[in-house]
Amino acid sequence: MNMRFAKMSVQNESLAESFTVSVAGDREVSVSGCKKVLTYEEDLIRIQTRECVVAVKGEALSLKSFHPGEMRITGRIDTLAIERG
């Protein structure tokens, strides 16, 4: 099994205002800097971070863990988007 790993971090001037998105292949996304879940559907999960909205589109999506400020989404991930404004 060939797994691809990617990490994307967007930061403001202060680390307290940052968020991080980590992707493991096409089956898992972890997001830190979360505030709340905006949309939770089988094909779309949208998470409000301190600065923007992280949208994950795919199939059989599920929130596997939710700790203060951090979430882990699993399923078949097709699209990951950062929504601003």
Rosetta blueprint (number, residue, H / E / L):
1 M L
2 N L
3 M L
4 R L
5 F E
6 A E
7 K E
8 M E
9 S E
10 V E
11 Q L
12 N L
13 E L
14 S L
15 L H
16 A H
17 E H
18 S L
19 F E
20 T E
21 V E
22 S E
23 V E
24 A E
25 G L
26 D L
27 R L
28 E E
29 V E
30 S E
31 V E
32 S E
33 G L
34 C E
35 K E
36 K E
37 V E
38 L E
39 T E
40 Y E
41 E E
42 E L
43 D L
44 L E
45 I E
46 R E
47 I E
48 Q E
49 T E
50 R L
51 E L
52 C L
53 V E
54 V E
55 A E
56 V E
57 K E
58 G E
59 E E
60 A E
61 L E
62 S E
63 L E
64 K E
65 S E
66 F E
67 H E
68 P L
69 G L
70 E E
71 M E
72 R E
73 I E
74 T E
75 G E
76 R E
77 I E
78 D E
79 T E
80 L E
81 A E
82 I E
83 E E
84 R L
85 G L
